[in-house]
Amino acid sequence: MKLLIQVSLLMSLVTSSSFSQQAPWRRSSGTYGLTAALDLYRKDPDTLYAINLESIIRSPDGGGHWDTVASWGTDIGALRIDPTNSQIVYVSHMGLRLESNDILMSTDGGAYWRLLFTGIGYPVAVIEIDPKDSKTVYVGVGSNRVYRTANQGLTWDTLTPVNAQYLTALAIAPSNDSIIYAGFVDGLFKSTDMGNSWTTLSLGFFMQAGPSLAVDPRNPNIVYATVYNIDTTIPSGVFKTTDGGLTWVERNTGLSAEDKQIRTILIHPKYPDNVYIGVKNSSGKVVLHSADGGDHWSELSNGFLPTAGVCTSLVIDTLNNRMYAGAVGIYILDTLVTGVANEAEQLPRGFMLYQNFPNPFNPTTSIEFDLSQQSTVTLEVFGVLGKRIAMLVNEDRRMAGRYRQEWNANNSASGIYFCRLTIAYDHESSATMESLGHQVFIRKMLLLR
């Protein structure tokens, strides 16, 4: 019995240690109403946009003050900022009819808005920008229509999974933008070709409401889905897959029944074992955190007012180690503790391109590489005569960490191939940029049919 108590105390310390130094949240001045959506500009994270108190608002100083850029009288919506240009913003909001949603775009920071779509029945709030190509954008209009543009809204393709109704979420894999997960009230779907075709996934039970989704930034096979079912005989909460959606495991340790009313989920871009959920809670306990990939959850709500009500959106400023939450009002956590005991130990100590696995292979193989600091990465495959066969990563700017890239050689003949990794150091993260320059790694691969 004594041993059991000691183990329980140790587990409590492990799951709560990340909060012992956590500063309280503070509400951003001038934000009071429900926040339907929130996003920040990653290159200059002091720039934020939000749908709050039925208006589109913008902050140039990290939430210090907000300016209204549009007043459309809506508290249902989604919002995304182009990652390469803070003046380009996409908004989904309740449309001309109360039961529909409109999609608009601004290229001047909200001064002027261009209507891209007029809503078509049953409003959804979904906008996602391709993490590798900001000109490619996905939006949801109506209950089951997904549209994709490759030219910032000039033309659109229709992408609709078969028999899918009431879209609630799209999640694009940051490490492989061909892989997309879609959540509907009546099912989960996956695409490996940017939405052109879809396969059906199953959590193993019936869903009464559509899920929220989040994909691990380094591994497209690790995905979280959150579901809330009013019927208590049906599972609710957080579910995780590590095999691309083939199997799912419940991850609810530390969550109460009320905590399972989840509205949003976010994975830390730099430390993906740190996962955050925003929930509906009558006491102001609206944010929870896991430091171990969803295995255990603890409250992260110190400073929220009881009137906060529901957390609809979460974003992380990795440059300033800050977090923002959209609730009834917008809240700021000035110092975000990740729960990583020693962050330096979690990152690779150098740059490395590992031997592909399996090798020999047919037709698919995995290529892993390490980045010890933020860098621009190019990953290519060449034939023995020097002709480039595949561009797997094209000058992609990535944080420090370990990455895995798949290569499908289905259209290539048997033989020897070479994988080349080119790494250019980022000026902002390395004071020794001039002396280090860049590094190139090459590995030989064998395709046997």
N, C-alpha and C positions, 0 to 999 in steps of 0.2 A: 504493500500500500504506500509506504514511504517513497519507494522508487517511482511509483506511478505519479505521485504528487510532484516529485522533482522533475520528471519528464514533462508534465503538464506546465509547470512553471517555466521550464526552458523553452517550450514551444511558444508560450505566451510572450516571452522576451524576444524570441526570434521574429515573430509576426508583428510585434509592436515597436521594435527598435527603430524603425525608420521614421517614427513620429516623435521620438523623444526630443529631437532638436527642431521640430517643425514649427515655424512661426505661424501665427494665426492669419487667416484670410482677412482682407479688408474690402469693403464695397467701394467700387469706383464712384466718384462723385458725379451726381446728376443722372445716375441710372437707377430706375425704380421699378419699371414695369417688367413683364415677362420678356426674357431674351429668347427669341426663336432661333437665332443662329449667331455664330461668332467665328471670326477668322483673323489671323495675323499674317503680315508680310514677312516671310522668313529672312530675307536679306537685310531688312531693317525692321525688326520686330516691335519697335515702338509704334509702328503704323498698324492700326486695327480697324476693322469694320464689324458692325453688328446690326441685327434687326432687334431693336429694343423699344418697348413702349409704342409699338405699331409704327416705328419710323426706321429708316436706314441711317445709322450714325457712324461717324468716323473719328478716331482719335489719332493725333500725330505724335503723342508723347506717352505712350504706354499706358493709356487709360487715365492720364491726369485730367484731361477734359475732353469733351466730345462735341462735335458739330453735327447737326442734322443735315444730311445731303438729299433726303427724299422722305416724304410723308405720304404713305399709301394706305394707312389704316389697316395693317395686317399683323397678326401675331402667329401666323403659320408660315414657315419659310426655311430656305437654305441659302447659304452664301459662301462663295469661294473667291479668293484673290489669286490672280495670275502670279505664279512664283517668280516670274522674271520682270514683272512690271506692276507696281503698286497702284497704278491708275486704272488697270483693267480689272473689273469686278463683275461677277455673275451673281444674279439673285433670282431665287424662286420665291414667289409669294402668292397669297390668295388672290385669285384673279378677278376678272370682270363679273363672273358669277361666283357666288359664295361657295359652291361645291367644286370649284376648279382652281388651278394654279397657273400663273403666268411666269415665263422666263424672260429676264431682261439682262442687258449687258451695258456696262459703262466703260469707256476708254479714257475718261478724263476725271477719274476719282469721284464720280457720282454727280457731277454737274448736269450731265445729259445721259439719258438712258434709251437704249434701242430695244424695242420689243422683238424677241426672237420667236416666242410661241405664245399663243393665247390658250389658256387652260382648257382641258377637255375632261370634264367630269371627275369627281373624287380627287381632291388635292393631294399631292405628294410633295415632299420637300427633299429632293435629291439633286445635287450637283457634285460632280467629281472631275478634277483636272488630272490628266495623265502626268504622273510624276517625272517622266522622262521627256515629254514633248508637250509643252504648255499650250500649243495650238489645238491639241486634241482634248475635247471636253465632252463629258457625258451628262445628260440631264434626264429627269423623269417628268413626264407630262401625262396627266390622267392616271388611271389605275394600273395600266400595264404597258405603257409605251415608253421605251428607252430610246433616246436619240443620241447620236454621236456626230460630232463635227471634227474635221481634221484641219480646219482653217479658221478657227476662232469665230464660228457662227455664220460664215458665208453660205455654206451648204451643209446638209444634214443627211445622215443615214438612219434608218429605223432598225432598231435591234430589239426584238421581243421574244423572250423565251416562250416556248409553247405552253399553253394552259397556265400561264402565270397571271395572277391578279393581285392588285394593290401593292405596288412597289414601296418598300420602306428603306432600303439601303443598297448602295453599291460600294464595293471596296476593291481598289486596284492594288495589286501587289507592288510595293515600291521597288523591289529588286528585279521584277519581271513584269513590265506593263502589258504583256499579252494576257496575263492571268487576271481575271475579274471574278469576284463573287457577288451575287445578287440575292437580296432577301425580299421575299414577297410574303403576304399574309398566308398564302397557301403553299409556300415551299422555298427551298434554297436551290440556287443554281450556280454553275461554274462555267466559265468560258476560258479557253486557253488560246484564243485567237482574236482577242480584243472585241469580243461580243458578237462576232459573226455567227457562231454556233454555241449551243449551250448543252450541258449535261445536268441532270437532276441529282441533287444531294439530299440526304435525309438525316435528321437528328435522331430519328427513331421514335418520334411521337408526333401527334397532331398539334399544330400551332394555331392558337386563337388570335394572335397578333403577329405582325411581321417583326423580324429580328433587327437588331443593330449589328454591325460587322466591323472587324478590324483585322488586318493582315500584318504579321510580323515583318518589320522593315528589312530583315536580312534573309528570311526564309519564306517563300510563297506558300509552302505547305502548312505553315502554322497559322491558324485562323481562330479567332474568337467570335462566337455568336451569342447574343443575349436575347432571351425570350421571356416575356411575361404573359402567363395564362391566368385568367380569372378563375377558371376551374382548378381548384387546388389538388385535384386528383391527377392533373397533368403536370409534368415537370416544368419548372421555371428557373431563371437565373442565368449563369454563365456556362457555356459549353465550349470546349476546345478540341480542335483537331490538329494532329501533327503529321497527317498523311494526305493533306490536300482535300479533306472532306469525306474520305471513305469511312472513317470512324470518328465518333465524337464522345468525349468524356465530360461529365458534369464537374464543374469546378466552383462549388458554392460554400466551402468551409469558411465560416465567419460571417456569412450573409443571413440576415433575418428574413422573414417572409416579406416584410415591407421593403427591405433592401433589394429584393428581386424585381421591383418595379423600375427596371433599368431603362433609361432614355438614351444614353450614349456611352460609348466605350472608346478608349484611346490607349495606344501603346506608345511608350516613350521612344522617340526616334533614335536616341543614342544607346539606351539601355533597355532593350526590349523585354527583359524579365519584369520590368516595372509596367504594370497595367492599371488603368484608372477607369472607374465607372461613375456616371452621374445618374442619380436615381430620384424618384419622387418620394418625398418624406415629409410628413406634417410637422416635424420638430426641427427642421433645418439641417438634419444629418444627410446631406445630399451627395457627398463625394466619398468614395471608398477607393482603397489602394491595395494592390498586391505587389510585393517585391520578389515573388518567386514564380512568376509566370501563371498566376491565377490559382495556385495551390491553396493559398490562405489570403483572406481579406481583412482589412482593418479600416476603421473610420478615418477620414481625412477632412473633417468638416469644422475644425476649430475656427471660430470667427464668423461663420455663417449665421445670419439672423434667423429666428424661427419662421419668419415670413418668406424665406428663400424659396420654399415650396418644392421646387423641382429643378434639377440641373439638366439642361437640354444640350449643352455643348461644352467641350473642354479643348483647350489648345495649350501647347507648351512652347515657350521661347527658350530654345536651347542655348542661345548666345548669352543670355543674362540669367539663366537658370530660374526662370519665372513661369508661373502657370496662371491661366485665366479660365474662369468658369462663367458660363451664361446660366443664370437662374432668374428669379424675380430680382432684377438688378444684375450687374456684372461685378464679379469678385476677382480679386488679384491675390496670388500667393507669391510674395516677393522673393522668397528663398525656398526652392523646391528641393527637399531631401529625397533622393531616389531610393534609399534603402540599400545601395551598393556600399559595402563596408570600406573598400578601397578602390575607387573608380579606376585608378591607374593600373591596378592589377587585372582588371577586367578587359583591358585593351591589349591588342597585340603589341609586342615590343619592337617589331620591325616590319618590313614589307616582305611578302612571300607569295609565290605562286606554287601551289601544291600540285603533285601529280594527279591527273584526272583519275576518277574512279567510277565504274570499273575500267580497267585497261589491260588487255584489249576490250573493246565494247561493240555492241550492236543493238540498235542504232543510237542509243542515248547514253550520254556520260555526264558526270558532274565535275565541275571545275571550281575549286575553292581558292580564295586568295585573302591575304591579310593586309590591312592598312593600319599603320601605327599612328596616323594623323590624317586630318581631312585632306583629300587629294582629288585630282581629276583623273579618271580611270578610263582606259581603252583596252578592251579584250577582244582579240581577233583570232581567227583560225586560218591557217595557210596550208596549201598543198606543197609537195616536195619541190615543185618548180617555182615556188614563190608567189603563186596567184592566191589572192585572198578568197577564201571559200565562204566565210561567215563573219559578220560583225556582231558580236554578242553584247558588248557594252561600248557605246559610242561617246567618248569624252563626257562621261557622267561624273558629276561632282558628288562625292560620298564622304560620310563621316568615318572616323576611325572604327575599325571592327573587322570581323570575319564575314566574308560573303561567299555565296555559292551561286554558280550560274550553270544552267543546263544547256547542253548542245545536243540537238536532234539531227543526226547525220543521215536521215532517211533518204535524202536525195543525193548522197555522195557515195562514191565507189569505195570498195575495200582498198586499204593502203595506209601509208604513213601520213600523218598530219602534224602540224606544229601549232601550238597555242601560244600566243604572245600577249603578255600583259605589260602595258605601258603606264607608268605612274608619274604624274606631274604634281609636285608639292604645291599646296595652297599658300598663297602669300600671307593670308590672315592668320594661319595656324602655325607657321614656321618662320622663326627669325633667321633660319639658316638656308632660306630658299636659294640664294645665289650660289652658295657653296655646294649644295646638294644637287641642284638641277632636277633631273628626273632619273627614274630607274626603269629598266626593261628586263623582263623575265620570259624565258621560253621553255616549254615542255613538249616532248614528243609523245604523240598519241597514235594508237594503232586501232583501226577499224577493220574488223573481221566479219564477213558475212557468211 
